[in-house]
Amino acid sequence: MAAVQNKPTAWARFTKYLREVRSELRKVSWPNRKELITYTIVVVVTAVGVAIFSGLVDVLATGALNLLRRLGG
């Protein structure tokens, strides 16, 4: 009969996971304050740009559909 292998406990697996996460986080190249501010501005400007573009497309599509509805019916 095959020997039963001892499976690590849930606590052992959890602590191993946390050690590995900590190890990986040490490898991360974190941005400095200037880079963080620059990246934040880029994200905010991009989000605002996408929101404006989406809003314009929505307004134009709504107008076009309303025009078609009035012409067709």
C-alpha positions as CSV (number, residue, x, y, z in Angstrom):
1,M,0.0,0.0,0.0
2,A,1.3,3.5,-0.8
3,A,2.4,5.6,2.0
4,V,0.1,8.5,2.8
5,Q,1.9,11.8,2.4
6,N,1.5,14.4,5.0
7,K,-0.2,17.4,3.5
8,P,0.7,20.8,4.9
9,T,-1.9,22.3,7.1
10,A,-4.0,25.3,6.0
11,W,-2.0,27.5,8.4
12,A,1.3,26.3,7.0
13,R,0.2,27.0,3.4
14,F,-1.1,30.4,4.4
15,T,2.1,31.4,6.1
16,K,4.1,30.2,3.1
17,Y,1.9,32.2,0.8
18,L,2.5,35.3,2.9
19,R,6.3,34.8,2.9
20,E,6.2,34.4,-0.9
21,V,4.1,37.5,-1.3
22,R,6.5,39.5,0.9
23,S,9.4,38.2,-1.2
24,E,7.8,39.2,-4.5
25,L,6.9,42.7,-3.2
26,R,10.5,43.3,-2.3
27,K,11.3,42.8,-6.0
28,V,8.8,45.5,-7.1
29,S,10.2,48.8,-8.4
30,W,8.1,51.3,-6.6
31,P,7.6,54.8,-8.1
32,N,9.0,57.8,-6.3
33,R,6.8,60.8,-5.4
34,K,7.4,62.6,-8.7
35,E,6.6,59.6,-10.8
36,L,3.5,58.8,-8.7
37,I,2.2,62.3,-9.2
38,T,2.9,62.2,-13.0
39,Y,1.3,58.8,-13.4
40,T,-1.8,59.9,-11.4
41,I,-2.2,63.0,-13.6
42,V,-1.9,60.9,-16.7
43,V,-4.6,58.5,-15.4
44,V,-7.0,61.3,-14.4
45,V,-6.5,63.2,-17.7
46,T,-7.0,59.9,-19.7
47,A,-10.2,59.0,-17.7
48,V,-11.6,62.5,-18.2
49,G,-10.8,62.3,-22.0
50,V,-12.5,58.9,-22.3
51,A,-15.5,60.2,-20.4
52,I,-15.8,63.3,-22.6
53,F,-15.4,61.1,-25.7
54,S,-18.0,58.6,-24.5
55,G,-20.4,61.4,-23.7
56,L,-20.1,63.0,-27.1
57,V,-20.6,59.7,-28.8
58,D,-23.7,59.1,-26.7
59,V,-25.1,62.5,-27.4
60,L,-24.5,62.1,-31.2
61,A,-25.9,58.6,-31.3
62,T,-29.0,59.7,-29.3
63,G,-29.5,62.7,-31.7
64,A,-29.1,60.5,-34.7
65,L,-31.6,57.9,-33.4
66,N,-34.1,60.6,-32.5
67,L,-33.7,62.1,-36.0
68,L,-34.3,58.7,-37.6
69,R,-37.3,58.1,-35.4
70,R,-38.9,61.5,-36.4
71,L,-38.2,60.9,-40.1
72,G,-39.6,57.3,-40.0
73,G,-42.6,57.7,-38.1
